């Protein structure tokens, strides 16, 4: 069975972006299905594919995998030659830790700065708990860079699942015009220049007619 990725709107679905970037890293062929979010039939349409009622979902020969982190781990195992995780064991451990922290935390940032590729406006005033999340994210990025062995502009030098997981954060920080250290701004620019991300961004803006 070929890979079939079920996602939400590209303009708004940050978790779908993570899964899409992960599958792009494998260079494997796949098909894509978009289920528009926040519609009267959204939940029912997703339930046709998975009992979670959430996207993204990946249908494969090994069953339906729900949740972006599980999808990333599945793809890393199925396509080991793609090196979705860093090859160095210490860097790989740090990458997994960073993704897990993103997956289970930063609720203030998520709640106060909804993902929207078309936004271009600062959040004012900036809640203290959101600023605390931002400060922690920037620090986490440099913990990743310190653990990196490979050369390159991404968290661990070359592309990895860590970049797929933090790409939506990069979008939030840029679209909400957050003031950041130059190193963080350079990393965000690297994400925006990533061809896989640029393709998703253009598709998302096209959804909005921009």
N, CA, C and O of each residue as an XYZ file, in Angstrom:
840
protein
N       0.849     -1.199      0.000
C       0.000      0.000      0.000
C       0.880      1.243      0.000
O       1.845      1.313      0.760
N       0.560      2.226     -0.843
C       1.322      3.465     -0.873
C       0.977      4.330      0.338
O      -0.018      4.088      1.021
N       1.785      5.312      0.589
C       1.557      6.214      1.715
C       0.494      7.239      1.341
O       0.530      7.825      0.259
N      -0.447      7.442      2.247
C      -1.536      8.397      2.022
C      -1.647      9.270      3.266
O      -1.976      8.777      4.344
N      -1.375     10.555      3.120
C      -1.341     11.498      4.238
C      -2.621     12.318      4.257
O      -2.973     12.965      3.271
N      -3.307     12.283      5.382
C      -4.541     13.050      5.568
C      -4.229     14.218      6.496
O      -3.747     14.029      7.612
N      -4.510     15.429      6.016
C      -4.121     16.642      6.734
C      -5.274     17.629      6.801
O      -6.312     17.444      6.166
N      -5.069     18.686      7.589
C      -6.008     19.793      7.626
C      -5.552     20.903      6.689
O      -4.586     20.739      5.944
N      -6.257     22.039      6.731
C      -5.917     23.184      5.891
C      -4.434     23.534      6.039
O      -3.916     23.589      7.154
N      -3.761     23.768      4.927
C      -2.337     24.104      4.994
C      -2.116     25.487      5.599
O      -1.052     25.763      6.154
N      -3.099     26.334      5.494
C      -2.976     27.673      6.050
C      -2.956     27.666      7.575
O      -2.301     28.506      8.193
N      -3.675     26.714      8.188
C      -3.895     26.753      9.621
C      -3.405     25.541     10.414
O      -3.291     25.628     11.636
N      -3.115     24.427      9.769
C      -2.860     23.184     10.505
C      -1.362     22.966     10.742
O      -0.660     22.426      9.887
N      -0.894     23.387     11.894
C       0.535     23.280     12.215
C       0.977     21.829     12.372
O       2.079     21.472     11.954
N       0.132     20.989     12.970
C       0.522     19.591     13.155
C       0.587     18.862     11.818
O       1.420     17.976     11.631
N      -0.294     19.234     10.888
C      -0.236     18.647      9.551
C       1.059     19.026      8.849
O       1.650     18.208      8.145
N       1.503     20.274      9.042
C       2.771     20.708      8.445
C       3.921     19.842      8.926
O       4.791     19.479      8.135
N       3.941     19.506     10.204
C       5.018     18.666     10.737
C       5.074     17.316     10.018
O       6.144     16.863      9.610
N       3.927     16.689      9.869
C       3.889     15.378      9.215
C       4.280     15.485      7.746
O       4.987     14.622      7.226
N       3.824     16.535      7.079
C       4.141     16.705      5.661
C       5.629     16.922      5.445
O       6.204     16.357      4.514
N       6.262     17.728      6.286
C       7.701     17.942      6.153
C       8.462     16.654      6.437
O       9.471     16.367      5.793
N       7.981     15.886      7.393
C       8.637     14.611      7.712
C       8.610     13.677      6.512
O       9.621     13.056      6.183
N       7.462     13.574      5.860
C       7.376     12.653      4.726
C       8.177     13.179      3.542
O       8.700     12.390      2.755
N       8.282     14.483      3.404
C       9.123     15.057      2.345
C      10.583     14.687      2.553
O      11.320     14.481      1.588
N      11.000     14.602      3.807
C      12.388     14.240      4.096
C      12.740     12.852      3.583
O      13.897     12.581      3.263
N      11.752     11.975      3.503
C      12.011     10.613      3.044
C      12.164     10.530      1.532
O      12.757      9.585      1.012
N      11.628     11.524      0.830
C      11.580     11.533     -0.641
C      10.733     10.387     -1.193
O      10.854     10.035     -2.367
N       9.883      9.810     -0.355
C       9.003      8.728     -0.792
C       7.776      9.300     -1.504
O       7.344     10.417     -1.222
N       7.230      8.524     -2.422
C       5.998      8.915     -3.095
C       4.827      8.762     -2.123
O       4.779      7.813     -1.340
N       3.896      9.697     -2.181
C       2.708      9.614     -1.323
C       1.578     10.414     -1.943
O       1.801     11.263     -2.805
N       0.381     10.139     -1.502
C      -0.776     10.931     -1.898
C      -1.255     11.731     -0.687
O      -0.918     11.423      0.456
N      -2.037     12.750     -0.963
C      -2.423     13.705      0.085
C      -3.917     13.987     -0.001
O      -4.486     14.102     -1.087
N      -4.525     14.092      1.143
C      -5.957     14.418      1.220
C      -6.151     15.490      2.283
O      -5.702     15.337      3.419
N      -6.823     16.576      1.908
C      -7.071     17.674      2.840
C      -8.516     17.620      3.332
O      -9.457     17.546      2.541
N      -8.668     17.658      4.644
C      -9.989     17.786      5.263
C     -10.038     19.157      5.930
O      -9.292     19.421      6.873
N     -10.904     20.014      5.446
C     -10.978     21.368      5.977
C     -11.393     21.340      7.446
O     -12.316     20.625      7.838
N     -10.687     22.135      8.244
C     -10.957     22.196      9.678
C     -12.085     23.172      9.986
O     -12.445     24.017      9.167
N     -12.632     23.030     11.186
C     -13.640     23.961     11.707
C     -14.897     24.037     10.837
O     -15.551     25.075     10.743
N     -15.210     22.911     10.210
C     -16.459     22.805      9.450
C     -17.425     21.900     10.218
O     -17.016     21.154     11.108
N     -18.690     21.974      9.870
C     -19.700     21.187     10.584
C     -19.434     19.692     10.473
O     -19.757     18.931     11.386
N     -18.842     19.265      9.350
C     -18.620     17.835      9.148
C     -17.172     17.410      9.341
O     -16.824     16.272      9.027
N     -16.306     18.308      9.857
C     -14.880     17.996      9.974
C     -14.652     16.747     10.814
O     -13.975     15.816     10.378
N     -15.207     16.727     12.002
C     -14.958     15.605     12.909
C     -15.456     14.293     12.305
O     -14.775     13.269     12.377
N     -16.623     14.331     11.722
C     -17.189     13.118     11.118
C     -16.327     12.628      9.960
O     -16.147     11.421      9.794
N     -15.798     13.540      9.166
C     -14.976     13.141      8.019
C     -13.663     12.512      8.484
O     -13.187     11.547      7.887
N     -13.083     13.060      9.546
C     -11.835     12.471     10.057
C     -12.113     11.098     10.665
O     -11.304     10.181     10.525
N     -13.258     10.955     11.342
C     -13.605      9.671     11.954
C     -13.773      8.556     10.920
O     -13.702      7.377     11.266
N     -13.991      8.915      9.669
C     -14.063      7.912      8.613
C     -12.713      7.206      8.426
O     -12.645      6.102      7.886
N     -11.639      7.869      8.888
C     -10.295      7.337      8.690
C      -9.636      6.882      9.996
O      -8.807      5.972      9.986
N     -10.000      7.510     11.117
C      -9.351      7.193     12.388
C     -10.245      7.608     13.549
O     -10.940      8.620     13.453
N     -10.242      6.843     14.654
C     -11.064      7.192     15.809
C     -10.523      8.372     16.620
O     -11.182      8.823     17.557
N      -9.350      8.872     16.280
C      -8.814     10.000     17.047
C      -9.588     11.288     16.809
O      -9.647     12.154     17.683
N     -10.181     11.413     15.630
C     -10.887     12.644     15.294
C      -9.957     13.808     15.038
O     -10.387     14.962     15.037
N      -8.667     13.512     14.817
C      -7.681     14.581     14.617
C      -6.800     14.265     13.408
O      -6.637     13.107     13.021
N      -6.243     15.316     12.827
C      -5.234     15.173     11.779
C      -3.897     15.665     12.347
O      -3.878     16.465     13.282
N      -2.780     15.188     11.783
C      -2.630     14.375     10.586
C      -2.792     12.885     10.870
O      -2.712     12.420     12.007
N      -3.022     12.166      9.779
C      -3.080     10.710      9.793
C      -2.273     10.202      8.606
O      -2.303     10.800      7.531
N      -1.564      9.123      8.794
C      -0.827      8.508      7.696
C      -1.317      7.083      7.511
O      -1.202      6.257      8.416
N      -1.863      6.795      6.333
C      -2.270      5.438      5.999
C      -1.113      4.756      5.279
O      -0.531      5.311      4.347
N      -0.791      3.549      5.725
C       0.337      2.823      5.166
C       0.018      1.341      5.129
O      -1.040      0.909      5.589
N       0.937      0.569      4.582
C       0.763     -0.880      4.555
C       0.766     -1.479      5.954
O       0.359     -2.625      6.143
N       1.226     -0.704      6.939
C       1.273     -1.188      8.320
C       0.126     -0.639      9.161
O       0.137     -0.756     10.386
N      -0.861     -0.044      8.504
C      -2.007      0.482      9.224
C      -2.042      1.996      9.191
O      -1.233      2.635      8.520
N      -2.982      2.559      9.917
C      -3.137      4.008     10.004
C      -2.398      4.519     11.232
O      -2.653      4.074     12.351
N      -1.485      5.452     11.018
C      -0.704      6.025     12.116
C      -1.234      7.416     12.403
O      -1.241      8.276     11.522
N      -1.672      7.640     13.616
C      -2.168      8.937     14.043
C      -1.100      9.646     14.859
O      -0.276      9.006     15.512
N      -1.121     10.987     14.817
C      -0.235     11.841     15.609
C       1.088     12.067     14.870
O       1.717     11.121     14.395
N       1.494     13.330     14.783
C       2.671     13.695     13.993
C       3.961     13.072     14.519
O       4.836     12.714     13.730
N       4.092     12.936     15.833
C       5.314     12.346     16.369
C       5.393     10.860     16.017
O       6.458     10.363     15.652
N       4.281     10.162     16.126
C       4.255      8.747     15.749
C       4.512      8.582     14.253
O       5.190      7.643     13.836
N       3.972      9.493     13.453
C       4.217      9.449     12.011
C       5.699      9.634     11.726
O       6.275      8.914     10.909
N       6.320     10.605     12.404
C       7.746     10.833     12.212
C       8.580      9.623     12.579
O       9.504      9.258     11.853
N       8.259      9.000     13.698
C       9.010      7.815     14.130
C       8.813      6.658     13.155
O       9.756      5.927     12.854
N       7.591      6.493     12.666
C       7.330      5.433     11.690
C       8.153      5.657     10.422
O       8.773      4.728      9.905
N       8.154      6.885      9.930
C       8.893      7.186      8.703
C      10.398      7.001      8.904
O      11.091      6.524      8.006
N      10.901      7.378     10.080
C      12.326      7.196     10.363
C      12.703      5.729     10.360
O      13.794      5.367      9.918
N      11.805      4.875     10.854
C      12.071      3.443     10.892
C      11.922      2.813      9.509
O      12.702      1.938      9.131
N      10.930      3.256      8.766
C      10.683      2.662      7.455
C      11.709      3.110      6.417
O      12.033      2.358      5.498
N      12.220      4.332      6.560
C      13.169      4.875      5.584
C      14.473      5.258      6.291
O      14.808      6.441      6.362
N      15.205      4.282      6.809
C      16.423      4.608      7.571
C      17.474      5.342      6.760
O      18.270      6.105      7.308
N      17.477      5.110      5.443
C      18.469      5.765      4.595
C      18.242      7.269      4.493
O      19.137      7.997      4.063
N      17.047      7.752      4.885
C      16.738      9.182      4.822
C      17.312      9.953      6.011
O      17.390     11.181      5.979
N      17.715      9.231      7.061
C      18.328      9.850      8.251
C      17.449     10.981      8.798
O      17.901     12.119      8.931
N      16.202     10.657      9.109
C      15.308     11.665      9.666
C      15.759     12.134     11.043
O      15.489     13.268     11.436
N      16.445     11.263     11.771
C      17.087     11.662     13.020
C      18.590     11.833     12.777
O      19.135     11.177     11.888
N      19.274     12.688     13.533
C      20.731     12.794     13.391
C      21.411     11.445     13.602
O      20.938     10.624     14.388
N      22.508     11.221     12.908
C      23.182      9.933     13.004
C      23.995      9.798     14.294
O      24.152      8.692     14.811
N      24.509     10.905     14.812
C      25.260     10.871     16.064
C      24.311     10.582     17.221
O      23.240     11.181     17.304
N      24.691      9.670     18.118
C      23.777      9.221     19.166
C      23.403     10.337     20.139
O      22.252     10.421     20.566
N      24.358     11.193     20.495
C      24.051     12.290     21.414
C      23.142     13.318     20.751
O      22.194     13.809     21.363
N      23.439     13.635     19.502
C      22.592     14.578     18.769
C      21.201     14.002     18.571
O      20.206     14.719     18.674
N      21.129     12.705     18.286
C      19.832     12.054     18.089
C      19.000     12.089     19.364
O      17.793     12.325     19.316
N      19.640     11.858     20.493
C      18.928     11.918     21.770
C      18.391     13.325     22.025
O      17.261     13.489     22.485
N      19.207     14.341     21.725
C      18.780     15.722     21.921
C      17.637     16.072     20.967
O      16.708     16.787     21.342
N      17.708     15.566     19.735
C      16.646     15.830     18.766
C      15.330     15.230     19.230
O      14.284     15.872     19.139
N      15.378     14.015     19.723
C      14.151     13.380     20.235
C      13.606     14.153     21.440
O      12.396     14.340     21.573
N      14.498     14.591     22.300
C      14.075     15.364     23.466
C      13.404     16.668     23.046
O      12.370     17.047     23.597
N      13.996     17.349     22.070
C      13.434     18.620     21.607
C      12.053     18.419     21.000
O      11.137     19.194     21.274
N      11.895     17.384     20.178
C      10.594     17.114     19.567
C       9.551     16.764     20.623
O       8.406     17.208     20.536
N       9.939     15.974     21.614
C       9.007     15.607     22.677
C       8.579     16.831     23.477
O       7.412     16.955     23.849
N       9.521     17.737     23.742
C       9.180     18.965     24.462
C       8.197     19.812     23.661
O       7.254     20.373     24.218
N       8.423     19.901     22.350
C       7.510     20.665     21.504
C       6.146     19.993     21.461
O       5.113     20.661     21.497
N       6.150     18.685     21.384
C       4.920     17.924     21.249
C       4.033     18.054     22.484
O       2.808     18.050     22.368
N       4.634     18.167     23.652
C       3.859     18.112     24.897
C       3.837     19.416     25.681
O       3.301     19.461     26.788
N       4.417     20.485     25.121
C       4.510     21.711     25.898
C       4.218     22.970     25.099
O       3.640     22.923     24.013
N       4.634     24.101     25.667
C       4.492     25.422     25.040
C       3.025     25.767     24.765
O       2.677     26.264     23.694
N       2.176     25.490     25.759
C       0.746     25.705     25.587
C       0.381     27.182     25.538
O      -0.576     27.554     24.858
N       1.116     28.019     26.236
C       0.806     29.450     26.208
C       1.036     30.016     24.818
O       0.221     30.788     24.312
N       2.147     29.632     24.199
C       2.431     30.093     22.848
C       1.372     29.583     21.880
O       0.865     30.345     21.057
N       1.037     28.310     21.971
C       0.046     27.741     21.059
C      -1.318     28.421     21.219
O      -1.984     28.735     20.233
N      -1.724     28.644     22.476
C      -3.048     29.194     22.727
C      -3.193     30.653     22.353
O      -4.259     31.091     21.922
N      -2.104     31.413     22.521
C      -2.173     32.852     22.266
C      -1.682     33.255     20.881
O      -1.919     34.382     20.445
N      -1.005     32.351     20.188
C      -0.471     32.659     18.869
C      -0.879     31.561     17.883
O      -0.035     30.773     17.456
N      -2.157     31.504     17.519
C      -2.615     30.459     16.597
C      -1.834     30.497     15.284
O      -1.464     31.564     14.794
N      -1.596     29.320     14.731
C      -0.856     29.186     13.478
C      -1.684     29.733     12.318
O      -2.823     29.315     12.113
N      -1.109     30.668     11.559
C      -1.774     31.247     10.394
C      -0.691     31.778      9.476
O      -0.069     32.801      9.763
N      -0.465     31.079      8.370
C       0.611     31.454      7.449
C       0.439     32.854      6.881
O       1.418     33.473      6.466
N      -0.784     33.364      6.856
C      -1.040     34.660      6.225
C      -0.937     35.830      7.195
O      -1.033     36.982      6.770
N      -0.747     35.574      8.467
C      -0.711     36.650      9.453
C       0.564     37.473      9.315
O       1.618     36.959      8.941
N       0.443     38.765      9.624
C       1.615     39.653      9.675
C       1.316     40.786     10.651
O       1.189     41.945     10.256
N       1.206     40.432     11.933
C       0.842     41.414     12.951
C       1.350     40.943     14.306
O       1.199     39.773     14.659
N       1.950     41.853     15.060
C       2.489     41.515     16.371
C       1.365     41.228     17.366
O       0.247     41.721     17.222
N       1.683     40.428     18.366
C       0.771     40.170     19.469
C       1.040     41.201     20.548
O       2.098     41.185     21.177
N       0.084     42.102     20.767
C       0.264     43.150     21.775
C      -0.995     43.255     22.641
O      -2.111     43.291     22.125
N      -0.802     43.302     23.957
C       0.492     43.117     24.646
C       0.899     41.645     24.632
O       0.067     40.757     24.445
N       2.189     41.406     24.832
C       2.701     40.038     24.863
C       2.540     39.483     26.276
O       3.177     39.984     27.203
N       1.704     38.458     26.463
C       1.546     37.873     27.802
C       2.872     37.319     28.324
O       3.669     36.774     27.560
N       3.098     37.460     29.613
C       4.362     37.012     30.198
C       4.590     35.523     29.983
O       5.723     35.098     29.756
N       3.520     34.719     30.051
C       3.683     33.280     29.896
C       4.056     32.911     28.454
O       4.736     31.911     28.225
N       3.609     33.719     27.484
C       3.998     33.485     26.095
C       5.469     33.840     25.896
O       6.206     33.106     25.239
N       5.889     34.959     26.461
C       7.294     35.341     26.358
C       8.191     34.294     27.004
O       9.287     34.025     26.514
N       7.735     33.710     28.089
C       8.510     32.653     28.740
C       8.655     31.441     27.816
O       9.725     30.836     27.748
N       7.584     31.088     27.108
C       7.660     29.989     26.143
C       8.643     30.321     25.023
O       9.446     29.478     24.626
N       8.576     31.540     24.523
C       9.480     31.954     23.445
C      10.933     31.883     23.903
O      11.794     31.386     23.177
N      11.202     32.380     25.102
C      12.571     32.347     25.628
C      13.064     30.917     25.757
O      14.221     30.619     25.461
N      12.185     30.041     26.199
C      12.583     28.631     26.344
C      12.839     27.981     24.987
O      13.774     27.193     24.842
N      12.021     28.306     24.004
C      12.221     27.756     22.665
C      13.550     28.196     22.082
O      14.284     27.381     21.522
N      13.864     29.469     22.209
C      15.143     29.967     21.687
C      16.313     29.270     22.386
O      17.296     28.899     21.745
N      16.198     29.099     23.693
C      17.249     28.392     24.431
C      17.346     26.939     23.973
O      18.446     26.402     23.841
N      16.198     26.302     23.730
C      16.181     24.913     23.278
C      16.829     24.776     21.907
O      17.549     23.813     21.647
N      16.570     25.741     21.035
C      17.220     25.706     19.724
C      18.734     25.688     19.858
O      19.415     24.978     19.118
N      19.258     26.452     20.783
C      20.716     26.526     20.895
C      21.288     25.344     21.665
O      22.472     25.034     21.535
N      20.471     24.693     22.454
C      20.881     23.401     23.014
C      21.034     22.381     21.881
O      21.958     21.567     21.887
N      20.127     22.434     20.924
C      20.222     21.554     19.752
C      21.469     21.877     18.941
O      22.211     20.974     18.554
N      21.701     23.140     18.687
C      22.866     23.537     17.897
C      24.168     23.125     18.589
O      25.138     22.744     17.934
N      24.173     23.204     19.907
C      25.374     22.809     20.653
C      25.639     21.321     20.538
O      26.790     20.888     20.605
N      24.584     20.532     20.367
C      24.724     19.076     20.258
C      24.978     18.618     18.830
O      25.296     17.452     18.596
N      24.837     19.537     17.870
C      24.960     19.167     16.457
C      26.388     18.780     16.111
O      27.348     19.385     16.589
N      26.506     17.768     15.276
C      27.796     17.321     14.763
C      27.944     17.715     13.295
O      29.035     18.069     12.850
N      26.853     17.652     12.553
C      26.869     17.968     11.131
C      26.829     19.477     10.912
O      26.360     20.227     11.768
N      27.324     19.911      9.761
C      27.313     21.320      9.386
C      26.034     21.641      8.637
O      25.478     20.792      7.940
N      25.574     22.876      8.788
C      24.382     23.300      8.080
C      23.575     24.276      8.915
O      23.875     24.466     10.094
N      22.549     24.906      8.331
C      21.798     25.971      9.010
C      20.660     25.497      9.893
O      19.984     26.310     10.524
N      20.436     24.174      9.946
C      19.285     23.674     10.691
C      19.698     23.267     12.113
O      20.873     23.366     12.468
N      18.754     22.820     12.909
C      19.029     22.604     14.324
C      20.167     21.634     14.564
O      20.949     21.796     15.501
N      20.256     20.620     13.708
C      21.347     19.657     13.840
C      22.210     19.635     12.583
O      22.774     18.603     12.219
N      22.302     20.775     11.936
C      23.081     20.924     10.723
C      22.245     20.620      9.507
O      21.765     21.533      8.836
N      22.062     19.331      9.210
C      21.207     18.899      8.111
C      19.746     18.829      8.577
O      19.455     18.828      9.773
N      18.836     18.772      7.590
C      17.417     18.616      7.909
C      17.194     17.426      8.822
O      17.881     16.412      8.698
N      16.243     17.537      9.738
C      15.863     16.407     10.574
C      14.418     16.596     11.021
O      13.792     17.619     10.740
N      13.906     15.598     11.718
C      12.559     15.718     12.257
C      12.432     16.895     13.217
O      11.349     17.462     13.367
N      13.520     17.260     13.859
C      13.466     18.409     14.764
C      13.048     19.665     14.010
O      12.274     20.468     14.532
N      13.543     19.845     12.800
C      13.170     21.019     12.008
C      11.720     20.933     11.544
O      11.027     21.949     11.486
N      11.258     19.728     11.214
C       9.849     19.554     10.876
C       8.961     19.958     12.048
O       7.901     20.556     11.858
N       9.401     19.628     13.263
C       8.593     19.935     14.443
C       8.639     21.408     14.820
O       7.664     21.931     15.358
N       9.736     22.080     14.553
C       9.830     23.483     14.946
C       9.507     24.450     13.814
O       9.481     25.661     14.036
N       9.260     23.949     12.609
C       8.872     24.836     11.517
C       7.614     25.645     11.845
O       7.590     26.846     11.575
N       6.556     25.031     12.422
C       5.389     25.839     12.767
C       5.687     26.906     13.824
O       5.049     27.958     13.837
N       6.637     26.645     14.693
C       7.041     27.653     15.676
C       7.742     28.813     14.969
O       7.514     29.981     15.284
N       8.600     28.465     14.008
C       9.265     29.505     13.222
C       8.242     30.396     12.535
O       8.405     31.615     12.480
N       7.183     29.778     12.010
C       6.120     30.555     11.367
C       5.467     31.497     12.373
O       5.277     32.679     12.087
N       5.129     30.981     13.535
C       4.497     31.829     14.542
C       5.389     33.016     14.910
O       4.920     34.150     15.005
N       6.664     32.745     15.113
C       7.552     33.819     15.548
C       7.715     34.883     14.468
O       7.867     36.065     14.775
N       7.684     34.462     13.194
C       7.790     35.456     12.129
C       6.470     36.177     11.913
O       6.456     37.404     11.809
N       5.370     35.459     11.843
C       4.100     36.097     11.508
C       3.565     36.976     12.632
O       2.749     37.867     12.397
N       4.030     36.718     13.863
C       3.660     37.585     14.985
C       4.747     38.626     15.280
O       4.699     39.314     16.299
N       5.715     38.728     14.382
C       6.771     39.758     14.430
C       7.483     39.796     15.785
O       7.691     40.867     16.355
N       7.845     38.644     16.283
C       8.512     38.563     17.582
C       9.967     38.996     17.436
O      10.666     38.560     16.522
N      10.413     39.854     18.341
C      11.814     40.271     18.359
C      12.664     39.141     18.930
O      12.375     38.606     20.000
N      13.728     38.788     18.188
C      14.536     37.621     18.539
C      16.009     37.905     18.318
O      16.361     38.837     17.596
N      16.886     37.099     18.943
C      18.314     37.206     18.656
C      18.592     36.882     17.185
O      17.819     36.175     16.538
N      19.695     37.404     16.673
C      20.017     37.221     15.263
C      20.146     35.751     14.882
O      19.790     35.365     13.769
N      20.650     34.933     15.793
C      20.810     33.507     15.495
C      19.453     32.833     15.285
O      19.302     31.987     14.404
N      18.467     33.217     16.103
C      17.128     32.653     15.944
C      16.493     33.124     14.646
O      15.825     32.346     13.964
N      16.694     34.380     14.301
C      16.162     34.901     13.039
C      16.784     34.180     11.850
O      16.100     33.912     10.862
N      18.076     33.862     11.936
C      18.742     33.133     10.852
C      18.160     31.737     10.700
O      17.990     31.251      9.582
N      17.856     31.092     11.815
C      17.254     29.763     11.744
C      15.869     29.833     11.114
O      15.526     28.994     10.281
N      15.073     30.816     11.501
C      13.743     30.973     10.915
C      13.846     31.202      9.412
O      13.048     30.664      8.645
N      14.825     31.995      8.988
C      15.010     32.225      7.561
C      15.378     30.932      6.844
O      14.935     30.702      5.718
N      16.186     30.081      7.485
C      16.534     28.785      6.887
C      15.286     27.937      6.684
O      15.153     27.265      5.661
N      14.372     27.963      7.648
C      13.112     27.231      7.504
C      12.323     27.782      6.322
O      11.800     27.020      5.508
N      12.240     29.103      6.231
C      11.461     29.722      5.155
C      12.073     29.487      3.781
O      11.370     29.569      2.773
N      13.362     29.198      3.722
C      14.012     28.904      2.446
C      14.020     27.414      2.124
O      14.436     27.032      1.030
N      13.579     26.574      3.030
C      13.516     25.127      2.835
C      12.490     24.862      1.730
O      11.327     25.229      1.902
N      12.859     24.247      0.612
C      11.925     24.056     -0.501
C      10.619     23.362     -0.105
O       9.550     23.749     -0.578
N      10.692     22.360      0.741
C       9.478     21.662      1.157
C       8.536     22.603      1.906
O       7.319     22.543      1.729
N       9.104     23.467      2.739
C       8.273     24.430      3.459
C       7.698     25.462      2.499
O       6.525     25.818      2.608
N       8.502     25.946      1.564
C       8.034     26.956      0.624
C       6.862     26.439     -0.205
O       5.925     27.182     -0.497
N       6.917     25.169     -0.579
C       5.811     24.567     -1.331
C       4.540     24.552     -0.497
O       3.464     24.891     -0.990
N       4.663     24.151      0.788
C       3.507     24.140      1.695
C       2.978     25.560      1.898
O       1.768     25.782      1.850
N       3.867     26.514      2.123
C       3.455     27.898      2.358
C       2.657     28.440      1.173
O       1.602     29.047      1.358
N       3.156     28.224     -0.031
C       2.456     28.727     -1.206
C       1.088     28.085     -1.347
O       0.117     28.754     -1.702
N       1.008     26.787     -1.070
C      -0.280     26.101     -1.146
C      -1.241     26.656     -0.102
O      -2.430     26.824     -0.375
N      -0.726     26.943      1.100
C      -1.574     27.491      2.145
C      -2.099     28.868      1.797
O      -3.272     29.165      2.026
N      -1.245     29.707      1.250
C      -1.671     31.056      0.862
C      -2.652     31.003     -0.307
O      -3.544     31.844     -0.420
N      -2.478     30.014     -1.167
C      -3.413     29.839     -2.280
C      -4.790     29.453     -1.772
O      -5.801     29.865     -2.341
N      -4.839     28.655     -0.693
C      -6.127     28.306     -0.082
C      -6.899     29.577      0.298
O      -8.124     29.631      0.185
N      -6.174     30.577      0.741
C      -6.769     31.828      1.195
C      -7.007     32.791      0.026
O      -7.649     33.829      0.188
N      -6.491     32.439     -1.135
C      -6.619     33.316     -2.304
C      -5.637     34.454     -2.288
O      -5.892     35.510     -2.868
N      -4.462     34.241     -1.599
C      -3.462     35.302     -1.494
C      -2.351     35.095     -2.517
O      -1.415     35.891     -2.581
